[in-house]
Amino acid sequence: MNRRRGAGGRNALGVVLIALALVVLGGLAGAALWLRPPPTDATTLCRTDAPLAAHTIVLVDSTDRLEARHRRKLRAVLAQERARLSQYDRLTIMRINVRRPQEPSILFSQCLPRPPEQTNPLFENARMVQATWDEEFAQALESALRSAGSGGPQRASPIIAALRAVAADPEFGAEIQQRRLVLVSDLLEHNPQGFSLYVPDANYTDWRASSPNGPPDLSRVDLRVVPIDRPDHAERQAYASEHFWPAFFDAADVQTVSMDPAP
């Protein structure tokens, strides 16, 4: 009688232990699935199962040499923009291309991966992914700084053509909820065969008369302007900043405009 009772108790205990094991295993499986990373593009690291939520483009105007103080500013700006990113936000670094104004050179374009502490080592080597992202971002930064610090003035400064290319970029489309454009430039648009802000009193009306296509569509874009000072052209820059660019950005329907102080 006591032996039967003892055997029954052991059986009940075994059932309880098995049930607990199943609960624990189920919880671990659920946690593993919850921590499983979403599918991403191998090149951009952007999610392929959801639309892009935010995209920041940093457009660097290196058509004239950037001095050491300008390069320090550029480094700081890129670090600030990188720090603003949330998971899977995209950051692109472009450089104005004088030879092909409608095709800015892309130095870097990737989404920020999940931080290692929020990943599951069963599915991804997050530290390696983050290290690779940081390395490629650093390489793009150094490339931008090298190009900005070498050579002399170029024959043109097609800022508007580069802005038009950004506005037309399908990767920067209006369906993206948060679009941010950071323009690092001396703001001295110059086309040897057309409009130039080096011409005294050149204004938006003059440019509009020479540009049948009008300004690019930058609606729902937040714009940050990082001016590069040119002491030899301070008056031209002041005039352009006060008279030309406000009218241009207004016509382009920019959502918000902020301007950094000059270095």
C-alpha positions as CSV (number, residue, x, y, z in Angstrom):
1,M,0.0,0.0,0.0
2,N,2.7,2.5,0.9
3,R,4.8,1.3,-2.0
4,R,1.9,2.0,-4.4
5,R,1.5,5.5,-2.8
6,G,5.2,6.2,-3.2
7,A,5.2,5.1,-6.8
8,G,2.2,7.3,-7.5
9,G,4.0,10.3,-6.0
10,R,7.1,9.7,-8.1
11,N,5.0,9.5,-11.2
12,A,3.2,12.7,-10.4
13,L,6.5,14.4,-9.7
14,G,7.8,13.1,-13.1
15,V,4.8,14.6,-14.8
16,V,5.3,17.9,-13.2
17,L,9.0,18.0,-14.1
18,I,8.3,17.1,-17.7
19,A,5.6,19.8,-17.8
20,L,8.1,22.3,-16.4
21,A,10.7,21.2,-18.9
22,L,8.3,21.7,-21.8
23,V,7.3,25.2,-20.5
24,V,11.0,26.2,-20.3
25,L,11.8,24.8,-23.7
26,G,8.7,26.5,-25.1
27,G,9.8,29.8,-23.5
28,L,13.4,29.4,-24.9
29,A,12.0,28.7,-28.4
30,G,9.7,31.7,-28.2
31,A,12.5,33.9,-27.1
32,A,14.7,32.6,-29.9
33,L,12.1,33.4,-32.4
34,W,11.5,36.8,-30.9
35,L,15.2,37.6,-31.1
36,R,15.5,36.3,-34.6
37,P,16.7,39.2,-36.8
38,P,14.4,40.4,-39.6
39,P,15.6,39.7,-43.1
40,T,18.0,42.3,-44.4
41,D,19.7,43.1,-47.7
42,A,23.3,41.8,-47.7
43,T,24.7,45.0,-49.2
44,T,22.8,47.8,-47.5
45,L,21.8,45.9,-44.3
46,C,18.3,47.5,-44.7
47,R,15.2,45.4,-43.9
48,T,13.6,43.6,-46.8
49,D,10.3,42.9,-44.9
50,A,9.4,46.5,-44.1
51,P,9.6,49.9,-45.8
52,L,12.5,52.1,-44.9
53,A,11.5,54.5,-42.1
54,A,14.2,57.1,-42.3
55,H,17.0,58.1,-44.7
56,T,19.7,60.7,-44.1
57,I,21.9,61.8,-47.0
58,V,25.0,63.9,-46.4
59,L,26.0,65.7,-49.6
60,V,29.6,67.0,-49.5
61,D,30.7,69.8,-51.8
62,S,34.4,69.3,-52.3
63,T,34.6,71.2,-55.6
64,D,37.0,73.6,-53.8
65,R,39.7,72.6,-51.3
66,L,38.5,72.2,-47.7
67,E,41.0,73.5,-45.2
68,A,41.8,71.8,-41.9
69,R,39.0,73.6,-40.0
70,H,36.5,72.5,-42.6
71,R,37.6,68.9,-42.4
72,R,37.3,68.9,-38.7
73,K,33.7,70.3,-39.1
74,L,32.9,67.6,-41.7
75,R,34.2,64.9,-39.3
76,A,32.0,66.3,-36.5
77,V,28.9,66.6,-38.8
78,L,29.2,62.9,-39.9
79,A,29.6,61.8,-36.3
80,Q,26.5,63.8,-35.3
81,E,24.4,62.3,-38.1
82,R,25.6,58.8,-37.3
83,A,24.6,59.3,-33.7
84,R,21.1,60.4,-34.8
85,L,20.3,57.0,-36.4
86,S,17.9,54.5,-35.0
87,Q,17.9,50.8,-35.9
88,Y,17.6,50.2,-39.6
89,D,17.7,53.9,-40.5
90,R,19.8,54.5,-43.6
91,L,22.8,56.8,-43.9
92,T,24.3,57.8,-47.3
93,I,27.4,59.9,-47.8
94,M,27.6,61.5,-51.3
95,R,30.2,63.8,-52.9
96,I,29.4,66.3,-55.7
97,N,30.7,65.0,-59.0
98,V,31.9,67.7,-61.3
99,R,32.3,65.4,-64.3
100,R,28.8,64.0,-64.0
101,P,26.8,66.5,-62.0
102,Q,23.6,64.4,-62.1
103,E,25.4,61.4,-60.5
104,P,26.9,62.3,-57.1
105,S,29.6,59.9,-56.0
106,I,28.2,57.5,-53.4
107,L,30.9,56.9,-50.7
108,F,28.7,55.0,-48.3
109,S,25.0,53.9,-48.0
110,Q,23.9,51.4,-45.4
111,C,21.3,51.0,-42.7
112,L,22.4,50.9,-39.1
113,P,22.2,47.3,-37.8
114,R,20.8,46.2,-34.5
115,P,23.2,46.7,-31.5
116,P,24.9,43.5,-30.3
117,E,23.1,43.5,-27.0
118,Q,19.7,43.2,-28.8
119,T,20.6,40.3,-31.0
120,N,20.6,36.5,-30.7
121,P,24.0,34.8,-31.2
122,L,22.2,31.7,-32.5
123,F,21.2,33.6,-35.7
124,E,23.7,36.4,-36.2
125,N,27.2,37.5,-35.3
126,A,26.1,41.0,-34.3
127,R,29.5,42.2,-33.1
128,M,31.1,41.3,-36.5
129,V,28.2,43.0,-38.4
130,Q,28.6,46.2,-36.2
131,A,32.4,46.2,-36.6
132,T,32.1,45.9,-40.4
133,W,29.6,48.7,-40.5
134,D,31.8,50.9,-38.3
135,E,34.8,50.1,-40.5
136,E,33.0,50.9,-43.8
137,F,31.6,54.1,-42.3
138,A,35.1,55.1,-41.2
139,Q,36.5,54.4,-44.6
140,A,33.8,56.5,-46.3
141,L,34.5,59.3,-43.9
142,E,38.3,59.2,-44.6
143,S,37.5,59.1,-48.3
144,A,35.4,62.2,-48.1
145,L,38.1,63.9,-46.1
146,R,40.8,62.9,-48.5
147,S,38.9,64.2,-51.5
148,A,38.0,67.4,-49.7
149,G,41.5,68.1,-48.7
150,S,43.3,67.5,-52.0
151,G,43.5,69.4,-55.2
152,G,42.5,73.0,-56.1
153,P,39.3,74.6,-57.3
154,Q,37.3,72.7,-59.9
155,R,36.0,74.2,-63.1
156,A,32.4,74.1,-61.8
157,S,30.4,73.7,-58.6
158,P,27.1,72.0,-59.6
159,I,25.4,72.2,-56.3
160,I,21.9,72.5,-57.7
161,A,22.4,69.6,-60.1
162,A,23.5,67.4,-57.1
163,L,20.4,68.5,-55.2
164,R,18.3,67.6,-58.1
165,A,19.9,64.1,-58.3
166,V,19.2,63.6,-54.6
167,A,15.5,64.6,-55.0
168,A,15.2,62.1,-57.9
169,D,16.9,59.3,-56.1
170,P,14.4,56.4,-55.7
171,E,16.2,55.4,-52.5
172,F,15.2,58.8,-51.1
173,G,11.5,58.7,-52.2
174,A,8.6,60.5,-50.7
175,E,7.2,57.3,-49.3
176,I,10.0,57.4,-46.6
177,Q,8.5,58.9,-43.4
178,Q,11.6,60.8,-42.3
179,R,13.9,62.2,-45.0
180,R,16.9,64.3,-44.0
181,L,19.4,66.1,-46.2
182,V,22.7,67.5,-44.9
183,L,24.4,69.9,-47.4
184,V,28.1,70.6,-46.6
185,S,29.0,73.4,-49.0
186,D,30.3,76.9,-49.6
187,L,27.0,77.5,-51.4
188,L,28.6,79.1,-54.4
189,E,26.8,77.5,-57.3
190,H,28.9,77.9,-60.5
191,N,28.2,76.8,-64.0
192,P,30.7,78.3,-66.5
193,Q,28.2,78.0,-69.3
194,G,25.2,79.1,-67.3
195,F,24.2,80.5,-63.9
196,S,26.8,81.5,-61.4
197,L,26.7,83.0,-58.0
198,Y,30.1,84.5,-58.7
199,V,28.3,87.0,-60.9
200,P,27.5,90.2,-58.9
201,D,23.9,90.4,-57.8
202,A,22.9,87.0,-59.3
203,N,19.6,86.0,-57.8
204,Y,16.9,83.4,-57.8
205,T,14.9,85.1,-60.6
206,D,18.0,85.0,-62.9
207,W,18.5,81.3,-62.1
208,R,14.8,80.5,-62.7
209,A,15.0,82.2,-66.1
210,S,17.9,80.0,-67.1
211,S,16.4,76.8,-65.7
212,P,13.1,75.7,-67.4
213,N,12.8,72.7,-65.2
214,G,12.6,74.7,-62.0
215,P,13.9,73.7,-58.6
216,P,13.9,70.0,-57.5
217,D,11.0,68.7,-55.3
218,L,12.3,68.5,-51.7
219,S,8.9,68.5,-50.0
220,R,8.9,66.6,-46.7
221,V,12.6,66.9,-46.5
222,D,14.4,68.3,-43.5
223,L,17.4,70.2,-44.6
224,R,20.5,71.0,-42.6
225,V,23.0,73.4,-44.3
226,V,26.6,73.3,-43.1
227,P,28.3,76.3,-44.7
228,I,32.0,76.2,-45.6
229,D,33.4,79.7,-45.3
230,R,35.6,81.2,-48.1
231,P,37.2,84.4,-46.7
232,D,38.1,85.5,-50.3
233,H,34.4,85.3,-51.3
234,A,32.8,86.3,-48.0
235,E,30.6,89.0,-49.6
236,R,29.4,86.6,-52.3
237,Q,28.6,83.9,-49.8
238,A,26.7,86.4,-47.6
239,Y,24.7,87.6,-50.6
240,A,23.9,84.0,-51.7
241,S,22.9,82.9,-48.2
242,E,20.6,85.9,-47.7
243,H,19.1,86.3,-51.2
244,F,19.5,83.2,-53.4
245,W,19.2,80.1,-51.3
246,P,16.2,81.1,-49.1
247,A,14.2,81.7,-52.3
248,F,15.5,78.5,-53.8
249,F,14.7,76.3,-50.8
250,D,11.3,77.9,-50.5
251,A,10.5,77.1,-54.1
252,A,11.8,73.6,-53.6
253,D,9.2,73.2,-50.8
254,V,11.8,72.1,-48.3
255,Q,10.0,71.1,-45.1
256,T,12.5,72.7,-42.6
257,V,15.8,74.4,-43.0
258,S,18.5,74.8,-40.4
259,M,21.9,76.4,-40.9
260,D,25.0,75.7,-38.9
261,P,27.3,78.6,-38.0
262,A,30.4,78.8,-40.2
263,P,33.5,77.1,-38.8
